[in-house]
Amino acid sequence: MNLKKGYLLLLLVFTQFSYSQEGIAVYSDYLTDNLYLIHPSMAGAANCAKVRMTGRRQWFDQDNAPQLNTVSFNGRVGEQSGLGVILFSDKNGYHSQRGAKLTYAHHIMFSRNEIDLNQLSFGMSGALVQSQLDETSFTEFDPIIGGIYQKDSYFNVDIGASYYYLDFYTHFTVKNAIANVRREIYTEFESDNLRKFLFSAGYVFGDSDRIQWEPSILFQLVEQTKEKSIDINLKAYKDLDFGKIWGGLSYRRSFDGAQYVDGNAISDQKLQYITPILGVNYNQFMFAYTYSYLAGNVRFDNAGFHQITLGINLFCKRDKFECNCPAIN
């Protein structure tokens, strides 16, 4: 690889590293019927309780490649409350973190009858995260390197709101709402502010006897660094006798980029992901596969990021709403 492209490579590496230190990173897994993973207000919002397990691995041919595993459960308690729990493990080279989130959500129905969907939801998650740095293989002398497993734990909070009206929906979430001092591993140069703002919206249209289409967007803003990115998504659903098949395509683009020297010219590149998605619902079971491809001239290799999601729906309590609303129905 051309060493003159190092500026952009450092940007991509830093972006991956910074995401891995914020708790659960915002990848494309929310598109696999897993909105609760990033929006606490979705705990118990659906007609059924949901169990979801995800496994994400990047760059299979690279040692110590980033990988993320999550297990989550959320469901309705009573008429207006929802509870949820998330367990996760995230590894990125010598850095790793494990944590748990507990969520409470409150749901307010404005519907005039039992078949129309008009629901406003609020949610809050408390997260306990332990970060770890493996220094046992560091052989070069440095006064700040102890040659041990350095660990540090911290607590944080996610808050958010969701609104569903028939075929339309929108979400707003603040991740890592409180500042944290994490000096056992990181230095005074590391920011205490991990706060990130998420806004998403979408609409589902079409005929349930044929194909339903769901365009949506997700906007992210990191408060400290002012980094911004947007996901532009399109999913399609087809109902069958045994359940449903669905698929889609997601395109993520960063608003921020880096310049690098390419031969005798100066080029600019922004972080870009292209993610196709394929899923199937068989009765109460769900399976999905996503593949994220990092586009652009500067990248580690041509390999992509693979993710598998397994799920099961439980304790379905009521008839479905008369709307195109797969996240609720």
Sequence and secondary structure as in RCSB ss.txt:
>XXXX:A:sequence
MNLKKGYLLLLLVFTQFSYSQEGIAVYSDYLTDNLYLIHPSMAGAANCAKVRMTGRRQWFDQDNAPQLNTVSFNG
RVGEQSGLGVILFSDKNGYHSQRGAKLTYAHHIMFSRNEIDLNQLSFGMSGALVQSQLDETSFTEFDPIIGGIYQ
KDSYFNVDIGASYYYLDFYTHFTVKNAIANVRREIYTEFESDNLRKFLFSAGYVFGDSDRIQWEPSILFQLVEQT
KEKSIDINLKAYKDLDFGKIWGGLSYRRSFDGAQYVDGNAISDQKLQYITPILGVNYNQFMFAYTYSYLAGNVRF
DNAGFHQITLGINLFCKRDKFECNCPAIN
>XXXX:A:secstr
  GGGHHHHHHHHHHHHHHHTSSS   SGGGTT GGGT GGGTT SSSEEEEEEEEEE TTSTT  EEEEEEEEE
EETTTEEEEEEEEEEEETTEEEEEEEEEEEEEEE  SSSSS EEEEEEEEEEEEEEEEE TT  S  TT  SSEE
EEEEEEEEEEEEEEETTEEEEEEEES S    TTTS TTS S   EEEEEEEE EE TTS EEEEEEEEEEETTT
  EEEEEEEEEEEEETTEEEEEEEEEEEEEEEEEEEETTEEEEEEEEEEEEEEEEEETTEEEEEEEEEEESS  S
 S  EEEEEEEEEE   S   SSS TTT 
